[in-house]
Amino acid sequence: MIKLLEKESNFQEEIKDSIVLVDFFATWCGPCKMLAPVLESYEKTHEEVKIIKVDVDQHPNLAKEYTIMSVPTLLVFKNGNLEKKESGFKNSNEIEQLLK
């Protein structure tokens, strides 16, 4: 199940798992809305990947900390370490490549 981050203070706890995909998004963002069903579909077939959504308007400090300049931006964490960062809409194949 895709989790919406509610408290910034929980972020470090959420990303410490083996593979975590973080979607920095905004509710007003068209490409973010297009990405949502792609992530939902991906999550159903890849249970080993934890997916977290972070609303940049609700959590501006996290957006600043990770230098989020545009949305959507996907961050890949492995065991709590930032491995990759990509901006823009991604299809399921591109997400698969991002997580390798």
N, C-alpha and C positions, 0 to 999 in steps of 0.2 A: 504494500500500500504506500503510495506517495504521501510523504509527510510535509505539511506546511509548517515551517518554523514559526513558533509563536514568541519565544523569548530569545533574544540575542545571547543571553548568558548560557543557553543550552547548546549553542553552536559547536563548541569544541567537543562536547560529549557526543554529539550526533555524528561528527566526522571521523571519530576514532576507529570505526569498524573497518574491515578489510578493504572494501571498495564502496565508495560513496560518490554519487553524482549529484552535484548541487546546481539547481537551476535558479539563477538570479533573474527575476522577471518583474514586470509591472502589470497591473490589471488593465491599463489603458493601451498596452502594446499589442499591435496586430500580430507580428511574428511570434510573440509569446503565446498568444491564443492558438496559433497554428501548431506550435510545438507541444502544447499540453496533451492532445490525444496521442501524439507520437510517443511521448514519454509513458503515458498510461499503457499503451500497447506493448512497449518495450519491457516495462516492469512486469507485466504478466508472464512473459516468457523468460525473464532473467531474474529470478528471485534472489540470486546471489548478490545483486547490485541494489544497494539502498539508495533511494532517490528522495532528495529533500528540495523543497521549493522555498526560496527566500524572496519576499516582496521588498524591492529596493526602496519603496516609499515608506514601508513600515520599519525597515532596518537600515537606515542610511549609514550608520557607523560600520556595519559589515560591508556594505557596498564600497565604502571609502577604503576600508582595510584591505580589500581584495582588488582595489582599483577597477571597479566595474564602471566602464565608460559608456557602455551601450547594453541594451537588453534585447533578446535574451543573451545571457552569458552562462556557459556551462563550465563548471570546475569539477575536476576529477581528483578525489583524495584517495590515497591508499594508505591504510594504517595511520591516518591523521596527517599525512604529508601531502601537500598540493603537488600533483603530478602534471596536470594539463589544464589549460584554460583556452576556451574557444568562444567566440561571439557569433551571433546570428542563428537563424533557423537551421536545424539539422534534421535530416531524415533518419530513419532507423539504421540504415547502413553506415551513415556517418557517425552516429552515436556508437555503434559497435566498434568502429575503428578508433574512436576517441578513447574507449575504455580498454583497449589492448595495451 
